[in-house]
């Protein structure tokens, strides 16, 4: 498929519909290190809860391509209070593509390695932060698997 021009990319993104929800397996989530402060809004990279199911913080760290030891003390998972709007995020392919680009050790930050190729990721655009439900964040201790029931329970 030929490369899209700028106007074609804008049209494509305008009609793109993410399969996101506020509850259930397609719930949009933000992963941060355990013990992090409770912000009311977050930015950065996001994914879907279904990609974390049954995984421990160490497995999540590896699969998201996070720096070694980032989740050594566990992980805190936030659910969003609302879905990000199309103008607030960018699709960044899968976690196998750090910063949405094919991995090349000569040009990439060696701290962030390719993650799992099946985990979709998006980036909240700079200057945008999305409100999260910090009162109902999930705290995973080291070795504790991500539970399905957290995705389905009401906040």
C-alpha positions in Angstrom: 0.0 0.0 0.0 1.5 3.4 -0.9 2.3 5.9 1.7 -0.6 8.2 2.7 -0.3 11.9 2.1 -1.0 14.3 5.0 -4.6 14.9 3.9 -5.3 11.2 3.5 -3.8 10.5 7.0 -6.0 13.2 8.5 -9.1 11.8 6.8 -8.2 8.3 8.0 -7.7 9.4 11.6 -10.9 11.4 11.5 -13.0 8.3 10.8 -10.9 5.9 12.9 -12.9 4.4 15.7 -11.1 2.8 18.5 -12.7 -0.3 20.2 -12.4 1.3 23.7 -14.6 1.2 26.7 -14.6 2.4 30.3 -15.2 -1.1 31.7 -14.5 -4.6 30.5 -11.6 -6.1 28.6 -11.3 -3.1 26.1 -11.0 -0.7 29.0 -8.3 2.0 28.4 -5.7 1.8 31.1 -2.5 3.6 32.2 0.3 1.6 33.9 2.7 3.3 36.3 5.2 2.0 38.9 3.7 0.9 42.2 3.6 3.5 44.9 3.2 6.3 42.5 1.3 9.4 43.5 -2.4 9.6 42.7 -2.8 12.1 39.9 -6.2 13.2 38.8 -5.0 13.3 35.1 -2.4 11.4 33.2 -0.7 11.5 29.8 1.9 9.3 28.1 1.4 5.8 26.7 -1.8 3.9 27.2 -3.1 0.4 26.3 -6.1 -1.9 26.9 -6.7 -3.9 30.0 -7.1 -7.1 28.1 -3.5 -7.1 27.2 -2.5 -7.2 30.9 -4.8 -10.0 32.0 -3.1 -12.6 34.2 0.3 -10.8 33.9 2.5 -9.9 36.8 4.1 -6.4 37.0 7.4 -8.0 35.8 5.6 -9.5 32.8 3.8 -6.2 32.1 7.1 -4.4 32.2 8.7 -6.7 29.6 5.6 -6.8 27.4 5.2 -3.0 27.3 8.9 -2.5 26.7 9.5 -0.5 29.9 12.9 0.0 31.4 14.3 -2.9 33.5 13.2 -2.6 37.1 10.5 0.1 36.4 7.8 -2.1 37.9 10.1 -4.0 40.4 8.0 -2.7 43.3 4.7 -3.5 41.6 2.4 -1.6 39.3 -0.5 0.8 39.7 -3.1 0.6 37.0 -5.5 3.5 36.4 -8.8 3.4 34.6 -10.0 6.5 32.8 -12.9 8.7 33.9 -13.7 9.3 30.2 -12.4 8.0 26.9 -9.7 10.1 25.2 -11.0 12.1 22.2 -9.5 11.6 18.8 -7.7 14.9 19.0 -6.0 13.9 22.2 -4.1 10.8 21.2 -2.0 9.2 18.5 -2.0 5.5 17.6 1.5 4.2 18.2 1.2 0.7 16.6 2.2 -2.1 19.1 4.5 -2.2 22.0 7.0 -3.8 19.6 7.5 -0.4 18.1 9.0 2.0 20.7 7.6 5.5 20.1 5.7 4.0 17.2 8.8 3.3 15.1 10.6 0.2 14.0 13.3 -0.6 16.6 16.9 0.1 15.7 19.4 -0.1 18.6 21.6 2.5 16.9 18.9 5.2 17.0 16.6 4.3 19.9 16.9 5.0 23.6 18.4 1.7 24.8 16.3 2.1 28.0 13.1 1.3 26.0 13.2 -2.0 24.1 10.6 -3.5 21.9 7.7 -5.0 23.8 5.2 -7.6 22.8 4.0 -7.3 19.2 0.4 -8.0 20.0 -0.1 -5.3 22.6 -1.6 -2.2 21.0 -0.6 1.2 22.4 -1.6 4.8 22.0 0.1 8.0 23.2 -1.8 10.9 24.8 -0.5 13.9 22.9 1.8 16.4 24.6 -0.2 19.1 26.3 -3.2 16.8 26.9 -3.9 14.9 30.1 -7.0 12.7 30.5 -8.8 12.4 33.9 -8.4 9.1 35.7 -10.4 7.4 38.5 -7.5 7.4 41.0 -9.7 6.3 43.9 -10.2 2.9 42.2 -6.7 2.3 40.9 -5.5 -1.3 40.9 -2.3 -1.9 42.9 -0.4 -5.0 41.9 2.3 -6.3 44.2 5.4 -8.0 42.6 4.3 -11.4 41.4 0.6 -10.7 41.7 -1.3 -11.3 38.4 -3.6 -8.7 36.9 -7.2 -9.9 37.7 -10.1 -9.9 35.2 -12.7 -8.8 37.8 -11.1 -5.4 38.2 -11.9 -4.6 34.5 -15.6 -5.4 35.0 -16.4 -4.0 38.4 -17.9 -0.5 38.8 -15.8 2.2 40.3 
